[in-house]
Amino acid sequence: MVGEAAIINTAARASLWLQPHRIVLIVIALGLVLSAAFFMRWDWLPQYWALGLMGIWRSLWILAVTCVLGFLIAVPVGLAQAAGSIWVAAPAKVFCTIIRGTPLLLQLWLLYYGLGSLFPQYPWIRESWMWPYLRQAWPYGVLALTLSFAGYEGEVMRGAFAGVPKGQLEAARAFGMSRWKIFQRIWLPQAFYRALPTLTGETVLQLKSTPLVATISVIDIFAVSSKVRQDTYLTYEPLLLLALIYMAITGILVLAFSRIEARIPVKVG
């Protein structure tokens, strides 16, 4: 019986791929790949291979660091708006409003060209252990992307915290659970489950925002593509490869989050 079920599942999956529209899409994709391989120039790839790998790595670690730090900030920001007093909720609301109401490029330039230009004026900063980092561009890019992710995801977490049924929290209080245990075991997990689908989209949008760090001289994969275009005067080849790289990373992110959602045993709502 188990073997028959496995055969049926395999046949069902195969039939999904053999649908007419999927076959047409596969043929078109193969045609585009073959056209790009035979009718475009790719002789520049060996020269920029190492630089491209470095750019991919930098884009990935900037994405990972800013998403993790941004989410850690978004949790208290969302909680403050959902359950905090006016003195706590108001600053959190103002933070989210400013971040969501201004372009990310503007925030990045204000930090790098504004705040970054103030530090060299203070000798005690130039002589401290912080100066080797503050004189570089990437800390400002990481800070701007982190605050941006926290602002958008903080509003998402506000709705997620507010959407947890109050009956569950009241039942936990009736059992004598402390506030920290209620938050740790009930409120935060339920809110995270509710915010997870939106978190997937925000992470993908964060990936698409990372090329902005190239405007402050951070060498990510987008900056590498721009350098190839400037050196070789080729336009389509580096841009097509760049699009393929971003699509591959996006697919991996969506697949990873879908696996996480599938492993959640509890359905909320």
Secondary structure, DSSP 8 states (H G I E B T S, - for coil): -HHHHHHHHHHHHHHHHTSHHHHHHHHHHHHHHHHHHHHS--TTHHHHHHHHHHHHHHHHHHHHHHHHHHHHHHHHHHHHHHHS-HHHHHHHHHHHHHHHHS-HHHHHHIIIIIIHHHGGG-HHHHTSTTHHHHTSSHHHHHHHHHHHHHHHHHHHHHHHHHHS-HHHHHHHHHTT--HHHHIIIIIHHHHHHHHHHHHHHHHHHHHHHGGGGGGGT---HHHHHHHHHHHH---HHHHHHHHHHHHHHHHHHHHHHHHHHHT------
